[in-house]
């Protein structure tokens, strides 16, 4: 027998009202979610009077705020990159540099007017107009201002941003072909290089500048200030170069007079002295940064510097007259030294890396440059060697080899673990190439180890984008033997690639289908029983 529960019409009406209210709330929430999903974060046509709608509205406002912040960051970064490029390509053209910058800055900010004042020299007490945009012709403007004069001069001295939102009637007007009007906002930025003012940027606009725009102009101003300093230094350098050239010409004229009065022998001796001094200076520099030695044609040491003794750990007395083989480590092939002797005996410079053994048995690596000194007959009469210690480089190379070996061992261990998994495992690149298959996967696909196979031939009915979404999926899998089966695929992202865990669920699906069929048969029997029961009740007069 079946039990029945009776309820009043009033309770049923209340339940219907609650259901209608819940349905309306869910419909409004769904509209809001669909709007957010499509990117519409601005408009909504509902009253947020429930917790769900309030939460959705708060989420929409938060996403809208984040979108605006991201747009501002993108705008700022693109602007900084743009002006860095403009500064780099125009800073050598002093005549157009500031005009190009201020015009691009005004346009990028969607302002209306702008101008740049700079102090050309550090000792100067006034600022010069270097560039302007939409202020009319330069010749009708004030081209120079004293440091401290007006807002521009005050901004320069105080090294602080000045912004006005109530512009005086006679300060400046923005003019177009249709008329003129007062700007709503005037802002001045000091150009600071290491906190030293070098100029001022002044901008005018019909709207008030946003905080992120102010910060953007502050960063651009830093780049312009650095470029202004660079331009000033370049002008100084050019001036010094011109003066130096003039002095050099005068000096050359004087030297010419002196050479005419000097004897040829005196001039030759002076030249030899100069060359000797240069050679001595060069030798001192080399001796302080490199190992230097000299040998005769047989390789016997005739000279060495202090660095040579320091690394070899021999005294000079122990090394003079000894062959360079005294430092041979025995860890390198003889072909290296045969190539060296063949090269330098042929009159050419040889360079290579050599491992030496010091007196105490320790080893050190050097980058060796060996050059022959040729005699009058064109044949080598001695050899000069300049060596640079490269122990750090060799240690890094050995560490890289050790790391590579550890990496290979780790990969072998990982492969062993994957092959022992009960799942078939695939490592797949983003473009669908199978990088790795474990043994179980090769068995599922009926392929030999090492054979190439791609995504399209295995997952014919499942799009690659679905796989990249991750999660668990069921799809038909097509092995090479031509007998497809239903598989369950679990996808995990892994450092740009994807790991696919696969198992055959054909039998599970068959069991599920049989279960559904059994349930359907049970439902049919139940309905037939109920029908028979109703007929018996009618016959007995119970209904």
PyMOL commands that set and color helices and strands:
alter all, ss='L'
color gray80, all
select helices_A, chain A and resi 9-37+51-90+97-109+138-140+150-158+211-261+264-289+306-312+316-319+324-327+334-345+391-419+439-445+455-458+464-468+506-540
alter helices_A, ss='H'
color red, helices_A
select strands_A, chain A and resi 113-118+126-133+144-146+162-164+174-176+179-181+185-193+196-205+291-295+301-304+350-357+363-374+380-389+424-428+434-437+471-477+485-494+497-504
alter strands_A, ss='S'
color yellow, strands_A
deselect
rebuild
show_as cartoon
